[in-house]
Amino acid sequence: MADDSFTLGAIVDPATGDRLGEVLTYAPEDRLAMEREQLLDLESDLARDVEEFGARWDAAAIQIEELAIGLERSNVRVEPLKLLWLPVDDSA
């Protein structure tokens, strides 16, 4: 980034004229390059996190044991299901 590719400005209270702070703005092309770099960093972090998550669950999947559960008439209970639909007014 070139030295002349950013602007340093002041934030001023319009009522009192007091200087409240400074703001640093970059040229659009430099800002775009910075945003792209941040996006690449985020994508890299995401890929690493997904890989770590997958590795943890792959390790957990090895420890899963199958268990056969026999169904008997006395083990199953069917209860009636009721569904109620209420309209909602989203215009408020």
N, C-alpha and C positions, 0 to 999 in steps of 0.2 A: 504494500500500500504506500503510495507516494505521500509526502508530507503535506501536499496541498489538496489532498482528496477528502478532507473533512473540514467542518466549520465549527468554531466554538462560539456559542451565543450565550446570552444571559436571559434568565427568567426574571421578569420585573413585575412587582405588584402594581397594577394599573392605578389603584387608589392612592398609594403613598409614593410610588416611584422607587421603593426600596428594592434592592437586588436580592432575590430569593435563592438564586442558584445559577448553575451553568448547565448548558446542554451541548452535547457533542453530536453533530450529525455528519454522516458519511456520504460521500458521493454515491449515487444509485448503483453504479457498477461495483463499487467496493462493498456496499451493503448486500448486494445480491451474492457476491462471492462469499461473504461471511455467512449468510444464511445457508448457502449450499454446503459450506464446510460444517456448519452445525447439523444440517440434515444428515450428512454422511456420518458424522459422529454418532448421532442418534440411531441411525440404521445399524451401525457397527455394534453399539451397545445392545440394541434389540436382538440382533443375531446371536451375540454372546449369551444373553439372558435366556433366549429360547433354547440354545444348545445346552446350557446348564440345567434348565428345567427338564428337558428331554432326558438328559443323563440321569437325573435324580429319579424320574419316573420309570426309566428303564431298569434301574437298580431295584426299585420297589416292585416292579412287575415280576422279577425273578422270584421274589419271596411269596407270591400269591399261591395259595394251595387250593386245589379244587376240592369241593366237598359236596357229596351227593346227599340230597335231602329227599327222602321218600314222602310222597304226598298221600295222606290218608284222608278219608272223608271228614274225620273229626278235626283235621288241621286247617280246613278251608272254610271260611265264612264269607258269604256274599251279602253285602248290605245295600239297600236301595240308595241310589245317587239322585240328588235333586239339583237342578240348575236354575238359577233365577237371573234374568237379564233386566237391568235397570238402565234406562237411557240417561245419559249425562249431558247437560248443557254446557259446552265448552266456550260459549260466546261471552261469558261473564269475565 
